[in-house]
């Protein structure tokens, strides 16, 4: 597994998985959920895979928000699969940007949604879950199941947006 951090060069070929969802901010001391997702991916996936994370290597934030926006938009557009994990917490991980991104990507046929029912504000995910089901997007309740479902989709994706061809 290769990890590509925010604003780093994106791969030209091969399967990719974008880890979408709320990102901790410097003014909110809360741990990221992405290291746990990466551990699950590392245990479950064999073969080439590039994981795209909108978090910055070493916590170095973009000097210009346009750079971050451009990277994330391009990375999600080219990703084989987009995994959305939304442990909604309006105080620590509100996910307002994530809501917009999910709405933008939900109909593309390459999205998996994870919303834990035991998160601090699960009612705030109700509409996203409804929207996902409307478009036939898999909805999961644990990070483990969300990652597993996303990896199954990566493995089966051979055509369409973000598609790849096995070497």
N, C-alpha and C positions, 0 to 999 in steps of 0.2 A: 504494500500500500504506500502510495506517495501522497503526502499532504501538501497542499498549496494554500498558503495564507492569503489574506486580503491584499490586493494590489500586486501580487506576484504574477509572473507570466503564466497564462493558462495553457494547458496541453493542447497540441494540435490534433491528437488522435487518442483512441482508447476510451474505455468506459470511465465515466465520471459520476460522482455523487456529491451533490451540493447539500450542505447542512444548514438549512434555513430555520430561523426561529429567533427568539429574543436573545440579544447579546448583552452581557453585563456591561454597564457603563462605569467609568472611573468614580463617579459620585455615588454609586450604589455598590457597596462591598458584598457582592454575592458571587458564589462560584459559578463558572460556566458549566453547562450541561454537556458541552461538546467533548471533553476528554473521556467521559463515560461512553459516549457514542463511538468514539474512536477505538476504545478498548473492545467493544462488542464487534465492530467491523473487523478489527485485527483477529479476533477469535473465529469469526464466522466466514470470512472471505478468503479464497485462495485464488491466485492468479493476479493479473494486473488490474489495478484500480487506482484512480486518482480521486482523492477526497478534497473538495473545495470548501474552505471555511471563510466566512466573512469576518472572522476575528483577525486581528493583526499580530504578526509574529513579534513576540517580546512585548506585546501591549503597546507598540508604537502606533498611535493613531494617525490617520491621514491628515496632512496639513490642509488639504482642500477637500471639502465634502464631495465635490463633483467627481474627484478621483475614486472615492469609495463607491459612490453611486454607480459610476460607469463600470467599475470592476464587477460589482455585484450583479448588475443588470446583464452584462455580457456573460458572466459565469453561470447564472441561472438559465439563460437562453441556450447555452451550449451544453448544459449538463444532460447526461443520459437520464438521470433521475434526480428529483428534488425532494429531499426529506424535510418535512416541516415538523418540528417538535415544539410544542407550545405549552410549557408548564406555567400557565398564566398566573401572575402575581402582580397586581396593579402597582404595588409599592416597589418591587425589586426588578421584575421582568415583565413590564406591561405589554410589550409586543405590538405596539400600535403600527409600526412600520411593517412588521410581519403580517398583520391583517391585510394591508394593501398588497404586499407581495403575493400572498396566498390567493387573493382575489384575482390578481393578474395571471397567475400560473395554473389555477385549478382546472381549467378546461383543456390543458395541453396533453393529457394522457400519460404523464410521467411524474405524477406527484403522489406522495404518501403523507398522510396527516396523523400525527400523534398528539393526543390531548389527554393527559392523566386526569382521571376523575377526582383524585385526591389533592390536586394542586390548590393553592389558596383561593383562586377565583374561577372555578370550573364553569360557572354559569356564563362567563364572558367568552367561552369557547363554543357555546351552543350554536350560534349562527354559522361558524366555520364548519362545524360538524355537519350541520344541515346542508350547507353548500357542497361540501365534499360528497356526501351521499347522493345529492342531486346529479353530480357529474360522474358518479361511479368511482370516486377516489377511495382507496382503502383507508379506513379509520382505525387507529390502534390506541390502546390505553396505557401501554408501557413503552419505555424507551427501547427495551430489548425487542419487543414485537415490532415496533416501528422500524428499527434498523433491519431486522430480519426480512420484513415485508419489502423494504426499499431494495435490499440486496437481491431478493427474488425478482423484483422488477428489472433491476440492472441486468441480471443474468438472462432474462428473457427478451430484452430490448434489442431488436435487430434492425428496426426501421423506424422512420418518423423523426421528429425533432430530437436532436441530441444523440442519434443512433450511432452505433459503432459496429465494426466488423471484427470478429475474432481473428487474430493473426494466424 
